[in-house]
Amino acid sequence: MDSRVLRAVVISLTVALSSLFFRSPFRFKINQVSPKTIIADREITVEKPREEYVRDSIRIVSEVPPVYRPIPFMQHVERTYDSLVKIINPKRARELKEKALTYLQRGVISPKPSGTVVVYENGNFKLVPTDVLRSPSEICLENDTLCAFIVPTLVPDSSLWKVYARRMLEENLSRVDYVVNPGEIIVSKGQIIDSSAYRVLKAYEEVMVKPRRLAYTLLSLMMALVLLIIFYSRKWDVPSGASVFVFSVGHLLELTLHYFLSLPPFVTLMPFVALSVGVLDTPTMAIGLSLITSVIRGVSYDFSLLLPLYIGSMASASAFSVKFFKRRSHYFFIAVIVAIFGVASVLVSAPFVDMGREDLVLAAVITGVVSIVSVGLYAVLIPVIEAMFRRTTELSYIELASLNHPLLKELSEKAPGTFAHSIIVGNMAEAGARAIGANETIAKLGGYYHDIGKLHNPEYFIENQTGRSNPHDKLDPVKSAQIIISHVKKGVELAKKYRLPQEIIDIIRTHHGDTLLWPFYKKAKDLGLPVKEEQFRYPGPRPRTPEEAIVMLADSSEAASRSAETEEEIRKIVDAVFEQRVKEGQLDLVPLSRRDLAQIKEAFIPIILTFRHQRPKYPSPDE
């Protein structure tokens, strides 16, 4: 997978993971003092505690009467009648049968319970008082002749009892304890939350939080998808790996802290993230990424508009402060500006939210602490991030440009001629880069450090031989060429040792391309030595970026124009150097047009003239 696509996917996944960190605004505990007044804005149904619900269930079930079902009895009556008619008068037998049917049809139960029973008949449950029912023993006491006809017509049924008990639970058991109407105060600010108020708050949370959690989840996923589409379609705008790392860690860490800890909403890491991304990429990128967190935090905190304004303003102040404050000594001013923007956003929002004087003071204090901590984290961690991702920020470039840097200081002491040449080349490269819109800082630093390899055997380079004999006069051309060419390799080694940025190392490696060291090659040929041209060529590679090409041209132009005295001579020499490099193909890999080369050349001339100008001869004191 392409690294740009991978970075876009990582940022989108980071935003999508936000959906796991929805923070309920009702994170109260029993015996806690309520930080604010909460008024119901809709009807709230409060459920019974589980213990009470269970007690009601047991009570209802215990009050369910036994359930009976009727059983057929006519076959028994007919059989008894047929037997009885044989031994008594048929008329008398018929009278007894009709009397018995009266009792049987009304219901005969054994044993006879007190109170009420339930009779299941024709698919319905019917409550029947036991007063209308008779037991076999009661009937037999009244008329023992009827005993032959009497049998129980209702028998208990446990399965029907369960069905009836379940129906009673459904009809009589309610989970609702009571209802809070819209406009009623659930809890007042400063009130101690007891168990009753806590149950109302939990019920209110259930009603309010579920739709908000869904909205929060959908928002996070939608923002993740939109980001992925934007970054995938505009691959050149994808943040660097270092920025992706800072944003992902900062964003998820902030959500995690607020999810698990009861922190004030004003605690945020976004000023640090904005500072870091603003330096690692651009202020615009820093603000864009920080606003994502501010929106998500605002939605997670009761859809608050204060948090997006608060976090967004502090992030914007952080990102643009980096643009104006270039030195580490300016960190204090950055913290002050960030704090001012944070406090201002709170004051602007105060009339629209429930914030008292104490809340405002607390917000101001937290804002100040957040600003100081963010700038402190930035000061401590940005060098670590630079080292992790081999990315150099503008602040580091500024430090590298200091002439007190150990390498430049050593160069000025051991190779003063090379040092002077490098300073001129750095100024020329900066002017050339400015002329075509290339990176001025990298070009300038590339000029400063391009010849640091000459710290090894500095006396073998012409600019350091003032008042000395030339040691090359005693060497054969091949050895001389090896010493001169080796300064590129030695320079790369020194740059890596001192952890110079990769862009500067590439300039050191390419500032001679694979050009031919002509003077020593010609000397070898004149001496008739059996040499090959490759022995006198720099190893390359050729420049690939505008900054690398500009330093190559500045180096060659400055060295070649030392013998020139007039502007006309300087222009001819610089023209020749440019044409020679183009002719050799040294610039074939660099996206520079003829117009760009002309602009670079015009930018070089004033710099060379400045360093080559002739001072007038001042008269002596006697004159």
N, C-alpha and C positions, 0 to 999 in steps of 0.2 A: 504494500500500500504506500502511495506517495506520502511523504512526510507532511505536506500541507493538508491533505485529506485526513490524515491521522490526527493532526492537531485540531482540525475542525470537529472531528468525531469526539475527541476527548472533551472539548468545551461543551458540546451538545449533551454528552452523557452527564457531565457535571451538573448542568442546569436541570436535566431530567431527574437526577437523583434528589433534587430539592423537594420533589413530591413526597419523599419519605419523612420530611422534617416539618410537617404542619404543626404549629404550636398553638394549642388551645388557649384562648384568652381567659379561661375560667379555671386556672390551676390553683384553687383555694384548698385550704385544709381546715378541719374542725379546730376551733379555738384560735384561729388566725384573725387578725384585725383586718377588716376589709379596706383595701386601698382606695376604693371609690364607691360611689353610689350606683347601683344597678337597678334599672327600672324595666319591667317586662314590656316589650313592645308587641307582644302577641300572647295569645292564650297558652298557658303552660300547664300541662297535666303532670301532677306529682304522683308518682307511684308509691304504693305502700312499701315499707321495709320488708325484706324477705321473711323475717321472723313473723311479722304480723300476717303476711300473706299465707304463710304455712298454717298459722293458728286458725285463720278463717277457713282454710280448706278443711282442716280436721274438724272444726265445729260443724260445718255444713254437712260433711259426710256422716258425722255422728248423729245428726238429726234426721237423716233419711230413714223413713219407716220401712219395714219389710215389704217386699213386693211379692204378690201372689198372682198366680195365673189360674183360670178356671179349668176344670177337667170335666169330661162327659159323665153324666150320671143316669141318663134315660135308660140305657140298657140294664143297669142294675135295678132300677125301679120296676121295669117291665118283668124282669125275671122274678123279683120278689112278689109282685102282684100275682103272677101265674101260680106261684107256690101257695100264696095265702088264700087264693080263691077256692082252693081245693079243701080247705079245712074250716073256712068261715063263710058266712053269708056273702054272696057276690056283691050285694049292695054295700054291705059294711066294708068289704075289701076295697071297693071303688072310692068310698068316702075317705078311707085311710090313705089311699094313693093320692087323692087330690090334696089332702091336708099336707102330706109329705112333700109334694111338688111345690107347695107354697114356700115351705122352709128352704127346700133345695134351690129353688130359683132365686131366692133372696140372698143366699150364700151361707154355706156351712163351713166353718173353719175349726181346725183342731191343731194345737190348743188355741184358745181365743186370747189374743193379746189385748192390751188396753190402748186406748187412744185411737189412733188412725192407722189404717193400712192402705197400701196402694194396690189396686187391681189392674192388671194389664188385660185389656179386652178390645178386640177389633182394632189393634194397632195403636191404641191410646192408653195412657196411664191415667187412672182415675183414683182420686182420694176417697176412701170410704171409711166413715166412722164405724168402729167396731160395735157400737150400740145396735146397729141394724143387722148385724150378723149374729148367728147362733152357733153354739158348739154342739156336737152330738150328745154330750152329757146333759146339757140343759134341756134339749128336746126330749130325751128319754125320761128325765125326771117328771116332765109334764105328762107324757103319755108313753108308757113303755111299749105299747103295741106298735107305735111308729118307728121304734128303733130298728126294725128290720129294713125299713126303707132308707134310713138316714146314713149317709156317708159324707166325708168332707168333699166339698165341690171346689174349694180354693186351696192350692198348695203353694208353699214358698218356692221362689226361683232365684237363685243367687246370680245367675247371669243377667236376668232382667233387672235385678237390684243394682248391678254395676252400671247398666245402661242408664237407669233412672238417676243414680248418684252422679254420673257424669253430666247428665242434663241439668241437674240441680246446681252443680258447680258452674256450669256455663251460664246459667241464668242468674245465679246469686253471688258468685265470687267475682270480685272486681279488683284489678290491680291499681286502680286509681284511688288515691287517698283523698286528694282535694285538687281544685283547679285555681290557678292564679290568673286573674283577668288582666287584660292589657292596661297599662298605666299604673299598676300596683308596684310599690317598691319591694324588691326582693331582699335587698340588703343595703344599708346606708353606709356611707363612708365613716370609718372609725368604729363600726359595729363589730363586736366579736361574733364570729360565725359559729353558731351552735349546730347541733345535728339536724334540727328542723330546717334552718336556713341552708345548710349544706345540701340537703336533699332537694330543695328548690333550685339551688344553683346547678346541681348535676342535671336536673330535669331541663333547666333552661339551656345548659350546655348541649344536651342531646338534641334539642330542637334547633339551636342556632349553629352548632358546629358542623353537623353532618353536611348540609349544603355548602358550607364554606370550605370544608375539607375537599369536597368534590371540585369546587371552583378552583381551589389552590392547586390541586393535582392537575387539572386540565390546563391551567395557565402555565405551570412548569413544563409540561410536556409540549404544549404549543410553542412556547418560547424556545425550547430545545430544537424543535423541528424547524422553526423559522431561522434560527442561527445556523443550523446545518445547511439549509438551502442557501442562505446568504454567503456563508464562507465557501461553500462548494462552488457556487457560481462566480465568486470573485476571489479566486485563489490567492491573488497577490495581497489581499487584505487580511489574510489569516494571521493571527498573532504568532510571535515566535514561540519556540518551545519553552523558553524561560518564562514568558508572560503567561502561557497556558498553565504552567506549573504553579506560578504564584496565584493566579486567579482561582484555579481549581482547589488548591489547598486552603486559601483564604476564605473562599466562598463556603465550602463544606465545613470548615472548622467553625466559622461564625454560626452557621445554622445548627451545628451539633451543640455548641455551647449554649445557645438559647433554647434548644430543645430539651436538654437534660438539666440545665441550671436555671434558677429563677433570677436571671440577670435583668437589670433595667433595659428597656428597648434601645436606649441611646448608646449602649456598648456596641461598638462596631470595629471591624478590622479593615474596612474599605478605604480609609485614607492611606493606610500602608500599601494596600493592593494598588491603588491609583498612583501613588508615588512610584512604586516599582515598575508597573507596566508603562507609566509615562516615560520613564527613563529607558526601559528596555525596548519599547516600541515608540508609540506616539501618545501625546496627551488625549487625542481624540479616541484612540483605542482604549485608553485607561478609563475615560468617562463612560464609554459605551458598555464595557464589561461591568463597571461599578454600578451603573444604573440597573443592570439586570438583577443584581443582588438587592438593590434598594427596593425595587418593585416587589420582588418575592418576599422580602422581609415585611414590607408594608401589608401585603395580602395576608401573610401568616399572623400579623398582629391586628386582628379585627378589621382588616381592610383599611388600615390607617393611611391617610394622605400625608401625615406628618413625617413618617419614616422615609418615604421616597425623597421628600424635599430635604430632609436633614442629611441623609446619607449621600444623596446626589450632590448637594451643595458642597459638602466637605470633600467628596471625591473630586469634584471639578476644581475646587481650590487647590487640592493636592497636586493634581495632574498639571495644572498651568503654572503652579509655583515652581515646578522643576524647570520650566522653560525660561524663567526669569532669574532664578537663583542658581548659579552655576557652581558655587563652591560649598564644600562641606561646612565651612564656617557660617553658612547662611541657614543652617537647619533650624535655628531658633526662630527665624523670621517665618519659615514655612509653618512651624507649629502654631505661631501666633495667628497667621492668616487663616489656617484651617480652623482654629478655634473660633475666630471671629465669624466665619461663614456658618459654622455649626450653631453658635448661639443666636445669630441673626435669624436663621431658619426656624429655630424654636420660638423666638419672639414673634415672628410673623404668623406662625401657626397657632400660638397660644389662644387668641380670641375664638378660634373655631373648635378647640378641643377642651376637655375638662382638665385644666391645669391651674392649680393654685400657685401662690407665691413660693411655697416650699418645693413644689414640683419644678418650678422654673429654676430655683437655686440649685436643686439636685441635678437638673439637666445641664446647667452651665458648668458645674463642677465636673460632671462626667465627660462633657465635651472637651474641657481642658485636659483632663487626664488622657482621654483617647487620642487627642492631638499629639501630646508629648510622647505617649507610648508608641504611636504609629511612626512618628519620625525617628524615635529611638530604634525601633525594630528595623526600619529602613536602613539606618546608618550601620547597624550591626550585620544585617542579613544580605544586603545587596552585594557586598564583595563575595560572600559565599555563593550566592546565586550566579554571579558572574563566573566564578571558578567552576561551578557545577556544569554550566552550559557553554563555557568558553565564549562568553559574550561580553563585550566591553561596552560600558555605558559612557555617555558624554563626560560625566564627572571624572571617570578614569582616564579618558583621553586628555582632559585638561591637566590632570596630574602628570601624565606622560609628557606633556608639552613643557613642563617646568625644566629649566636648564639646570636645576639642582638634582634632577634624576640621576641616580648613581652611574648609569651608563654614559649619559651625556657629560657628567662631571669628569668621569675618568677619561672620556674622549678629549675633553678640553685640556686636560693635564698631560696626557701621553701623546696625543696626536692633534696639536692645536691647529695645524693647517687643515686636516680633515674636518675638525669641528667647525671651523669657519666656513669651509666649503658646504658642510651639511646644513648649517643655518641658512645660508643663501639659497640652497636647493629647496629647503623647507618653505621659505617665503615665496620662491618662484612657483612651487607646486601648489601652494595655497591659492595664489593669484590665478593660476591656470585652471584649477578646479572651480573657483568661483566664476570664472568667465563662461564655463559651459554647464554649470549647475551640478557638478560632481561633488562628492563629499570633501569639503575643504579641510576638515579636521584630520581625516585619514591621510589625505595627500600631504598635508603639512608634516604630520608625524612620520610618515614614510620618508620624507626628505630628511628629517632630523636623524633618523635611525638607519638609513639605507647603507651607510658605510661603517657601521660599528665593528664590522669584521676587521677593519684596519687597525684595531687595537692590538692585533697580533702582528708583530713585525711592522710597526708604523713607519720606521725609517726607510722602508722599501717603496714608499709612495711619495711621489714628487712634491706634493704640497707640504710634506713634513721635512723636506731636506734643505731648508733654508740655512745657508752657511755650512752645509756638510757636503762631503763627497757622495757621489751616487753609488751605492753598493752594487747596483746592477752592472757597473762597469767591470766588476770582477767575476760576474756570473755568466754562464752560457745562457742564450736566449730562452731555452726550454725551461731551465730552472727558474729564471726570472718570471716567465709566464705562469708557471705553477704557483709561485708565491702571490702574484697579483690576482690570479683567478681564485685562489683559495679564500680570499677575503669574503666572498659571497657565502661559502659554506661556513666559515667561522662566524660570520654575522648571524646566520640562521641559528647556529648553536647558542650563541650568546642571547639572542632574542628569546629562544625557548627557555634558557636558564633563568632569565629575568621575567618570564611569563608575559611577554609582550603579546598584544592581540594578534590573532591569526592574520588579519588584514595587513598588519605591519610586517609580519614574517613573510607574507607573500610578496610584498613590495621589495623586501631585502633580497628575496630569492630571484626576482624577475627584473631587477633594475638594470641589468646588463643583457637580459635575454640570452640569446646564443650568438652574440656578436663576436667578431674576430678581434683578437688583441693584435692589431696591425703593426705597431712599431716593432715588437719582438719577433713577429712572424717575418717581417721584412728583413730584420737583422739576421735571423737564422738563414734566410734565403741568400742574403748577401755573403754570408760566411760559407755558403755551399754545404750547409748541414743537411743530412737526409731526414727532414721532418715532414710531418703531415699537418694539414690545416687544422684538423680536429684537436691537435695538441695545444692550439692557441685560441680555441673557442671557449667561451663561457658555457657552463653546462645547461643554462636555461632553467626553467621554461620561459617562453616568451610571455609578455604581459597579456592578461585577459580582461582586466577591468580598466576603466578610464583612469582611476587613481594610479594604478601601476604604470600605465603608459605615460602619464604626466610626469611622474617621478623620473622615469627613464629619460625622457626628453629634457627635463630640467637638469638632471645630472650631467648629461652629455653637453648641453648648451653652456652650462656654467663653466665646465672644465675647458671646453674648446675656446671660449671667448676670453680667457684670461689674458691672452696676448694682445687683444684688441684695445684700441685707445679711443676710437671715435664711434659714434652711434652707427654710422654707415658700416664700419667694419663689423660691429657686433651684429647688425641685422644680416649681413652676408653670411657670417659664420653660423648664426642660428638657423637661417634658411637652409644652409648646407646640411646641418645636423638633421633637421626635420626630413629633408629629402632623402638623405642617406638611410635613415631608419625606415622610411616608407619603402624605399627601393629594396632594402634587405628583407622586407616582409616581417619586420619586428612588430608591426602594429596590425597585422592581418587578423588577429583574434579579438581585437578591441573594437567595440561599436562606436568608432569616431569617424565623422565625415571630414572632408577637406575644409569645410567651414569651421568645424570644431578645432581643427589643427591651426587654422589661421587665427582664431580667437585666443587659443592657448599661446601661440607665438607672440601675439600682440601684448598679452599679459606678462610674458617673460621679460620683454625688452626694458620696461621702466625699472624693474627690480635689478636687472644686471647693470643698468646705467647708474642706479643709486649706489651700488657697491663698487662701481668702477670709476666714479667721478674723480676728477683731478682737483686737488686743493690748490689755490693760488699760493705763490711763494710770498711769505710774509717778510717784511723788512726786519733787519736786525735792530736791536735797541739803539745802536750807534747811528743807524740810518734814519 
